[in-house]
């Protein structure tokens, strides 16, 4: 949610508007590119014709109110890479607004981002970052992605307060958006690691590329939308089938069977 301030000659009120609604408004009127290019903080969002959009220079630099619940510092490159990775698991349409978010978590394991559409979940490996305060917050993926793309500094500081207001600072850019509690974000199942298998990235990529063309394109049989990985004593097999075609590729590794969504 964004918090907006409606101001007129006789009336001053505070309102809240959903991130999706304000994103559609800004994209329709072409404001978001102008604001992000100018590095304007999105502290005050228009809720009427007499509202202010952005933050005036006189108030620039005001820190988020309240106690800091999470604060991390990382490079823009690492942050952008993580957002791009987990965004693949953010649904374009959903009846659960929390699924439109990316979960940011900073704890003893490191700084981690997660996306989950209840069918596919993606969690990054710990991202190199300085964790000054531990915590977690869910941020709408589309808005967050736009902001990260337009940041003009090499280092990014992300901080939240007790109301889940998120402040993002990089170079001369500074933004404040409303996040959500991460408690409602669906957790990914924990997989116990009993065995570890490794192979060269190029070989795995080639095996997938040479078999993925024959996976099923519709979801009537979900198992056919994936590929079968068979890790045997001295080889790894990748198989895909769509009911009409079948593809098979062989390489070398240890023994395990798994089906991966393509």
N, C-alpha and C positions, 0 to 999 in steps of 0.2 A: 504494500500500500504506500502511496505517496501522501504526505500531509500538505495541504494547500491553505493559503491565507487569502480570504476574500475581503477586499478593502474598498469602501466607497466613502463619500463625504460624511454620511451619517451612520453607517453600519460597518462593524468589523466582526468577522466570524471566522471560525476555524472549521475546516471540513477535511474529509478523507476521501480519496478516490483510488480505485484499484490501479495497479501497475498496468494491467492490460488496457484499461480504458484510456489512461493518459498516454500510453505508448501509441495507440491508434490515433488519438487526437494530435499528438506531436508529429507523427509521421505523415498524417493527412495534410497538415498545415505547413509541413516542412520546417518546423521549429527545431526538431531534435538535432539535425545536422548543424544548424547555426549555433545552437547552444554548446554542443560538444566541441565543435571546431574552435569556438571562442574560449573554451575552458570554463564556462559559466557553471557555478554550482547549482544543482537542481534542488534548492532548498524550498522554494516557494513555487508551486505549480498552479496555473490558472484554473479556477473553478467558476469563473464568470468573466464577462467582458472587461471589468475594471480591475481584475487581479493582476498581480505581478508575476512574471515568468522569470525564473532565475533568481540570483541574489545580487543586490545592488553592491557596488564597490565599497560603500561605506560599511557594510556588514561582512565583507569578505574576510576570511581568516578566523571567524568565530568557531570555536571547537564545539563538538557535540556535547550536549548537556548530559549530566548524570555520570555514573560510575562506568568506566570502561570494562566491558565483559569479555572482549576478545580484541587482540591487537597483534598483527603480524606485519612483517616487512619482507618483501620478496622482489625479484626482478620482474619487469613487465613481460619479458620473453617467456619466463617459466609460467607466469600467471595466464598469459594468453594461450599457451600450449595446453595447459590443464583445462581451461574453459572450453577450448575447441574439442578436446577429447570427450569430456563428460556431456557436452551438449548433444552428442549423438544419441543419448539415452533420455533426452527431454522430449516429451510428446508435444506435437503441434496442437492437438485438441484433446482435452480431458475434462472430466467433471470434477476433478480434484485439483484445486488451484495449487496445492503444495507440490504437485508433480511438475509444475511449470518452473520450479526453482532448482537451483544448484545449491547443494549443502556444502558449506565451508566449515571445516572442523580443524581446530588447532589444539593438540593435546600432546601427551608424552610420546606418541607415535610420530608426530610431526604435523605438517600442514597438508590436509587432504581435501579433495573435492569429490563430490558424489552426484551422479544423476541417476534417476530411476523412473521408468515408465510402467513398472510392475510386470513387464515382460522381459525387459533388458535392463540390467543395472551396470553402471560403469563407475569404478572408484579408482582414482589415480594412486600411483605409488606416492609416498611422502615427497612433497615438493620442497626443494631447498628454500628455506625461509628462516627468518629470525622471529621466534615466537616470544613476544613480550608479555602477552596475557593469553591464557587458554580460554577456549569457549567454542561455540558453534552458532551459526546463523544460516538461514535459508534465504537466498536472494533470487529474484525472478531472473531466469536465464537470459531472456532476450535483452532486457535492459542492461544487465551486467555485461553481456557480451559487447554491446554497443559502446558502453563506457570504456571497457578495457581496450578496445580497438583504437579509441581516440585519445588515450592518455599520452601525454607528450614528455614523460620522463622515463628514465631507465629503471628507477626503483619505485615500488608502489607500497604505500602504507594503507592497510585496511583495519578499521577499528569500529566496534559496535558498543552501544550503551545498553542499559537495562530494558529499554523500550524497543530494542532491535533496530534502532536507527543506525545505518551503516555509513561511515565516512570513508571515502576513497580519495587518497592524495597521491599525486605523482607530478613532479616538476611544478609547473604553474597551474595544473589542472586540479580541481578539488570538487568532489561531488558528494551529495548526501541523499541517500534513498532509504526507504523503509524496507527492512527485511522481515522475516518471520521466525518464530521459534523453530528450532530444529527437532523438537520433540515429536511433531506430527509427521516428520519426513520418514517414509518407509525405509527400514534398515535392510541392508543386504545380508543374505545368509552367510555365516562364517563357515569357511571350508577348512577342515583340518588337513594340514599338509603331511601326508604319510610318505609320499615318494616325490622326488623332484626329477624332472626331465628337462633337458636343455638341448637346443639345436641352433644352428646359425639362422639369424633373422632372414637373410636372403633366401635360404632354402625353404623356410616355412612360407615366406611370401610367394615364392614361385609355385609351391605345391597348391596353395589356395587359389592363386590366379589361374592355374591350369585346370582347375576342377569346378570353380564357382559358377561357370556359365550354365551348368546343368542342374542347379538347384531349382526347386519349385518356386514360382513367383506369387502364387496365391496361398492363403493361409488355411485352406480347407484341410490339409494334412500338415500340421506344423512341423512334424518330424522331418519332412522332406525339404523344409526351408533351411535346413542346416547341413553340415557335412559330418561324416563319420570319421573319427580319427582312431586308428588302431595302432597302438604302440606295442610291438612284439619284441621278442628277445634280441633281435638284431636288425629290425627295420620298422619304419612307420608307414602306414597306409592311410591315404585320404580318399574317401569315396563320397560322391554326390549323385543323386538321382532325382528326377522330377516326374517319374512315371512313364516317360517316353525315352529319355536318354540316361546313360550312366557314364560317369567319369571315374577313373582310377589313377592314382599316382603313388609311387613307392619311393621311400628313402630309408635311412638307417637310424635306429634309436632303441629304447627299451620298451617293456610291455605295459600297456594300459589301453582301455577303450573309453571313448568319450564322443558325444555329439555336441558340436559347437554351432551356435546360430551364426549363419553367414552374413 
